Amino acid sequence: MIVLANGCFDVIHIGHIEHLREARAMGRFLYVSLTVDEFVNKGPGRPLYTWEDRAQVLRALRCVDAVRKTTSAVEAIRTIKPDIFVKGIDYAGMDRFTEDVVAACREVGAEIRFTRAPKQSVTEIIRQTQALIEPMIYNRSVRWNPNTSRMEPYSALDDQGAKR
């Protein structure tokens, strides 16, 4: 059985890993249709990583057999024609789909299933990270160094952002 998972997979976390492992266990081959950068609708500045970087991370996972570019879940369903289309538990109410995946699955004969991995939000992880970092920047204890692309203690930098 061919299983299809679809998404952005911008910042991989344990919820993604568990979701993909569960999805892979549903069949013999797991495709991940990965949304191309310009079609990611997670808010300003997203995705944080390019499609190529996100695809490389997914390909490194043993549970993922193939990664393909897609603009939408419906496009991926119609192209791959999986036996099973799988989404996370947060979609189980069937009211979160932003496109007609139900009709696309019916069209190709795919069953819709949901994994049980607990929902985790990358947007919330980003917010929590910002909440930790912003006070340090505001208090001038750390500063972004464009030369090294790192946060560094403020005292290690001159006013132009270069190392002394």
Beta strands, then each sheet from edge to edge (+ up, - down):
strand 1: 2-7
strand 2: 29-35
strand 3: 66-70
strand 4: 84-87
strand 5: 111-114
strand 6: 142-145
strand 7: 150-153
sheet 1: 3+ 2+ 1+ 4+ 5+
sheet 2: 6+ 7-
end
